[in-house]
Amino acid sequence: MAISEGKIVDMNARLSASKAETVIDAKGLVVAPGFIDMHSHSERNFLIYPKAESKIMQGVTTEFTCQCGTSGWGPMKGVVLEQLRRRLERRQNSSRLDDSC
């Protein structure tokens, strides 16, 4: 796989490594540009953890939320968003968030 400026530019078993700046031996591994989570329950978590580090560490780059009728969580801004963030942070510190449908 050839990557240039952060983008996959070629995938070919016969690519030459002679011009490569970095070579990674990925034999026996799966190489993927990112995974799509088609059904998640992260809509509330994004308010507390907006960078979604836990998803990124798992390779998830695209996520569909609000699949269970929780679409009322957004879009929000201003005072309403800040009030909800505070409420969720208090809840997060006192008990586990309920992520069931």
Helices and strands as residue ranges (DSSP letters): E 2-4, E 7-10, E 35-37, H 43-48, H 53-57, E 60-63, G 71-73, H 78-94
